[in-house]
């Protein structure tokens, strides 16, 4: 925001002054899954909330290498996912809300119109994935949903089945002017 840079590492969000980089405070994320610590995935400041997602520690990419490029950019690219979402008071304190249902595709977490949108999968292969990093094919073998949460309360506004068959390699959500756009790709011929 205008005052603070939010930087996440492992399970902590570090807050620094924008003007001089001086540390302000740190904030831990909620741990919702017993015996399976998660790291902070998505991070965004919206109104008076600090929004985030809980991802498995192995899911993010940390190194630039040929292997990482192969995993990130080609036909079988592996997407980073999260196990749950949360909203915290931006100035610190316990969670305002949490959401946990299926596997959230991080590239689809989108804020717009006081709502938080995302695609989630209930496909067995996605739910059983141990790393939190998987190709689109893992999501295509089961039910997928487009979900909208109230940004302030985390209340589920709607959850509708969504066909991802046209998104065989990557999928994104974008929002502007009360329009939500799902984009992805699949090869034809």
C-alpha positions as a Markdown table, in Angstrom:
| # | Residue | x | y | z |
|---|---|---|---|---|
| 1 | Unk | 0.0 | 0.0 | 0.0 |
| 2 | Unk | 1.1 | 3.6 | 0.2 |
| 3 | Unk | 3.0 | 3.1 | 3.5 |
| 4 | Unk | 4.1 | -0.5 | 3.6 |
| 5 | Unk | 5.8 | -3.1 | 1.4 |
| 6 | Unk | 4.6 | -6.7 | 2.3 |
| 7 | Unk | 7.1 | -9.4 | 1.7 |
| 8 | Unk | 6.4 | -13.1 | 2.6 |
| 9 | Unk | 8.9 | -15.8 | 3.5 |
| 10 | Unk | 7.9 | -19.2 | 4.8 |
| 11 | Unk | 5.1 | -18.6 | 7.3 |
| 12 | Unk | 5.7 | -14.9 | 7.9 |
| 13 | Unk | 4.7 | -11.6 | 6.3 |
| 14 | Unk | 7.4 | -9.0 | 6.9 |
| 15 | Unk | 6.2 | -5.4 | 6.7 |
| 16 | Unk | 8.6 | -2.6 | 5.7 |
| 17 | Unk | 8.3 | 1.2 | 5.3 |
| 18 | Unk | 8.0 | 2.1 | 1.7 |
| 19 | Unk | 10.0 | 5.3 | 2.2 |
| 20 | Unk | 13.1 | 3.9 | 3.8 |
| 21 | Unk | 12.8 | 0.1 | 3.9 |
| 22 | Unk | 12.9 | 0.1 | 7.7 |
| 23 | Unk | 11.1 | -3.0 | 9.2 |
| 24 | Unk | 7.8 | -2.3 | 10.8 |
| 25 | Unk | 6.5 | -5.6 | 12.1 |
| 26 | Unk | 6.0 | -9.2 | 11.1 |
| 27 | Unk | 2.8 | -11.2 | 11.0 |
| 28 | Unk | 2.4 | -15.0 | 11.1 |
| 29 | Unk | -0.1 | -16.8 | 8.9 |
| 30 | Unk | -2.7 | -19.2 | 10.3 |
| 31 | Unk | -1.9 | -22.9 | 10.2 |
| 32 | Unk | -5.1 | -24.7 | 9.4 |
| 33 | Unk | -3.8 | -28.3 | 8.8 |
| 34 | Unk | -2.6 | -30.2 | 11.7 |
| 35 | Unk | 0.9 | -31.8 | 11.4 |
| 36 | Unk | 1.4 | -30.2 | 8.0 |
| 37 | Unk | 2.9 | -26.7 | 8.3 |
| 38 | Unk | 2.2 | -24.5 | 5.4 |
| 39 | Unk | 4.0 | -21.5 | 4.0 |
| 40 | Unk | 2.5 | -18.2 | 2.9 |
| 41 | Unk | 1.6 | -18.3 | -0.8 |
| 42 | Unk | -0.5 | -15.5 | -2.3 |
| 43 | Unk | -0.3 | -12.1 | -0.5 |
| 44 | Unk | -2.2 | -8.9 | -1.1 |
| 45 | Unk | -3.4 | -5.9 | 0.8 |
| 46 | Unk | -7.1 | -5.0 | 0.3 |
| 47 | Unk | -8.9 | -2.4 | 2.4 |
| 48 | Unk | -8.0 | -3.2 | 6.0 |
| 49 | Unk | -7.1 | -6.9 | 5.3 |
| 50 | Unk | -4.0 | -8.7 | 4.5 |
| 51 | Unk | -5.0 | -11.6 | 2.3 |
| 52 | Unk | -3.1 | -14.8 | 1.9 |
| 53 | Unk | -3.0 | -18.5 | 1.0 |
| 54 | Unk | -1.5 | -21.4 | 2.7 |
| 55 | Unk | 0.7 | -23.5 | 0.4 |
| 56 | Unk | 2.8 | -26.6 | 0.9 |
| 57 | Unk | 6.5 | -25.7 | 1.5 |
| 58 | Unk | 7.7 | -27.5 | -1.7 |
| 59 | Unk | 5.3 | -25.8 | -4.0 |
| 60 | Unk | 7.0 | -22.5 | -4.8 |
| 61 | Unk | 9.9 | -22.1 | -7.2 |
| 62 | Unk | 13.1 | -20.8 | -5.5 |
| 63 | Unk | 15.8 | -21.3 | -8.0 |
| 64 | Unk | 16.3 | -20.3 | -11.6 |
| 65 | Unk | 17.6 | -23.2 | -13.6 |
| 66 | Unk | 16.9 | -25.3 | -16.7 |
| 67 | Unk | 14.9 | -27.7 | -14.6 |
| 68 | Unk | 12.8 | -24.9 | -13.2 |
| 69 | Unk | 12.2 | -23.5 | -16.7 |
| 70 | Unk | 11.1 | -26.9 | -17.9 |
| 71 | Unk | 8.7 | -27.2 | -14.9 |
| 72 | Unk | 7.4 | -23.6 | -15.4 |
| 73 | Unk | 7.0 | -22.9 | -19.1 |
| 74 | Unk | 6.4 | -25.9 | -21.3 |
| 75 | Unk | 3.5 | -28.3 | -22.1 |
| 76 | Unk | 3.6 | -30.0 | -18.7 |
| 77 | Unk | 4.2 | -27.0 | -16.6 |
| 78 | Unk | 3.6 | -27.4 | -12.9 |
| 79 | Unk | 1.3 | -24.8 | -11.3 |
| 80 | Unk | 1.7 | -23.7 | -7.7 |
| 81 | Unk | -1.4 | -24.4 | -5.6 |
| 82 | Unk | -2.6 | -23.6 | -2.1 |
| 83 | Unk | -4.6 | -25.6 | 0.5 |
| 84 | Unk | -6.5 | -22.7 | 2.0 |
| 85 | Unk | -7.1 | -18.9 | 2.0 |
| 86 | Unk | -7.3 | -16.4 | 4.8 |
| 87 | Unk | -7.9 | -12.8 | 5.6 |
| 88 | Unk | -6.0 | -11.1 | 8.5 |
| 89 | Unk | -6.3 | -7.6 | 9.9 |
| 90 | Unk | -3.6 | -5.7 | 8.1 |
| 91 | Unk | -2.3 | -4.2 | 11.4 |
| 92 | Unk | -2.0 | -7.6 | 13.0 |
| 93 | Unk | -4.2 | -10.0 | 15.0 |
| 94 | Unk | -6.0 | -13.3 | 14.6 |
| 95 | Unk | -7.6 | -14.2 | 11.3 |
| 96 | Unk | -10.8 | -12.4 | 10.3 |
| 97 | Unk | -11.7 | -15.4 | 8.2 |
| 98 | Unk | -10.4 | -18.6 | 6.7 |
| 99 | Unk | -11.6 | -20.7 | 3.8 |
| 100 | Unk | -10.6 | -24.4 | 3.1 |
| 101 | Unk | -12.3 | -26.7 | 0.7 |
| 102 | Unk | -10.4 | -28.0 | -2.4 |
| 103 | Unk | -7.0 | -27.2 | -4.0 |
| 104 | Unk | -6.8 | -23.5 | -5.0 |
| 105 | Unk | -4.9 | -22.7 | -8.2 |
| 106 | Unk | -2.7 | -19.8 | -7.2 |
| 107 | Unk | -2.6 | -18.2 | -10.7 |
| 108 | Unk | -6.4 | -17.7 | -10.4 |
| 109 | Unk | -6.6 | -15.8 | -7.0 |
| 110 | Unk | -8.1 | -12.5 | -8.0 |
| 111 | Unk | -9.6 | -9.5 | -6.1 |
| 112 | Unk | -12.3 | -7.4 | -7.6 |
| 113 | Unk | -15.6 | -5.7 | -6.6 |
| 114 | Unk | -15.0 | -6.5 | -2.9 |
| 115 | Unk | -14.8 | -10.2 | -3.7 |
| 116 | Unk | -12.0 | -12.7 | -3.8 |
| 117 | Unk | -12.3 | -15.1 | -6.8 |
| 118 | Unk | -10.4 | -18.3 | -7.6 |
| 119 | Unk | -10.6 | -21.7 | -9.2 |
| 120 | Unk | -10.5 | -24.7 | -7.0 |
| 121 | Unk | -10.3 | -28.4 | -7.8 |
| 122 | Unk | -11.7 | -31.4 | -6.0 |
| 123 | Unk | -10.0 | -33.9 | -8.4 |
| 124 | Unk | -8.6 | -36.8 | -6.5 |
| 125 | Unk | -5.2 | -36.5 | -8.1 |
| 126 | Unk | -5.0 | -32.8 | -7.1 |
| 127 | Unk | -6.2 | -33.5 | -3.5 |
| 128 | Unk | -3.6 | -36.2 | -3.1 |
| 129 | Unk | -0.7 | -34.3 | -4.5 |
| 130 | Unk | 2.1 | -34.1 | -1.9 |
| 131 | Unk | 4.1 | -31.1 | -3.2 |
| 132 | Unk | 1.4 | -28.5 | -4.0 |
| 133 | Unk | 2.9 | -28.2 | -7.5 |
| 134 | Unk | 1.2 | -30.0 | -10.4 |
| 135 | Unk | 0.3 | -29.8 | -14.1 |
| 136 | Unk | -3.2 | -28.9 | -15.3 |
| 137 | Unk | -3.9 | -32.5 | -16.0 |
| 138 | Unk | -4.2 | -33.1 | -12.2 |
| 139 | Unk | -7.1 | -30.7 | -12.1 |
| 140 | Unk | -8.9 | -32.0 | -15.2 |
| 141 | Unk | -9.8 | -35.5 | -13.7 |
| 142 | Unk | -12.5 | -34.3 | -11.3 |
| 143 | Unk | -14.8 | -31.5 | -10.2 |
| 144 | Unk | -13.5 | -27.9 | -10.6 |
| 145 | Unk | -15.3 | -24.8 | -9.3 |
| 146 | Unk | -15.2 | -21.1 | -9.8 |
| 147 | Unk | -15.6 | -19.5 | -6.3 |
| 148 | Unk | -16.4 | -16.0 | -5.1 |
| 149 | Unk | -15.9 | -15.0 | -1.4 |
| 150 | Unk | -16.9 | -11.8 | 0.2 |
| 151 | Unk | -13.6 | -10.0 | 0.7 |
| 152 | Unk | -14.4 | -8.6 | 4.1 |
| 153 | Unk | -15.9 | -11.7 | 5.8 |
| 154 | Unk | -14.7 | -14.6 | 3.7 |
| 155 | Unk | -18.3 | -15.8 | 3.3 |
| 156 | Unk | -18.8 | -17.9 | 0.2 |
| 157 | Unk | -21.0 | -15.9 | -2.1 |
| 158 | Unk | -21.2 | -18.6 | -4.8 |
| 159 | Unk | -19.5 | -21.7 | -6.0 |
| 160 | Unk | -20.3 | -23.0 | -9.4 |
| 161 | Unk | -18.9 | -25.9 | -11.4 |
| 162 | Unk | -16.5 | -24.9 | -14.0 |
| 163 | Unk | -15.2 | -26.8 | -17.0 |
| 164 | Unk | -11.5 | -26.4 | -17.4 |
| 165 | Unk | -11.1 | -28.6 | -20.5 |
| 166 | Unk | -10.1 | -25.6 | -22.6 |
| 167 | Unk | -7.3 | -24.9 | -20.1 |
| 168 | Unk | -4.9 | -27.8 | -20.6 |
| 169 | Unk | -1.6 | -26.1 | -19.7 |
| 170 | Unk | -2.3 | -23.0 | -17.7 |
| 171 | Unk | -5.2 | -21.0 | -16.3 |
| 172 | Unk | -5.5 | -17.4 | -15.0 |
| 173 | Unk | -8.3 | -15.2 | -13.7 |
| 174 | Unk | -8.5 | -11.5 | -14.4 |
| 175 | Unk | -10.9 | -8.8 | -13.2 |
| 176 | Unk | -11.8 | -5.4 | -14.4 |
| 177 | Unk | -15.0 | -3.3 | -14.6 |
| 178 | Unk | -17.2 | -5.9 | -13.0 |
| 179 | Unk | -16.0 | -8.5 | -15.5 |
| 180 | Unk | -14.2 | -11.7 | -14.5 |
| 181 | Unk | -12.2 | -13.4 | -17.3 |
| 182 | Unk | -10.9 | -17.0 | -17.2 |
| 183 | Unk | -8.0 | -17.5 | -19.7 |
| 184 | Unk | -5.9 | -20.5 | -20.5 |
| 185 | Unk | -4.9 | -22.6 | -23.5 |
| 186 | Unk | -5.2 | -25.9 | -25.2 |
| 187 | Unk | -3.8 | -27.0 | -28.5 |
| 188 | Unk | -6.1 | -27.5 | -31.5 |
| 189 | Unk | -4.6 | -29.4 | -34.5 |
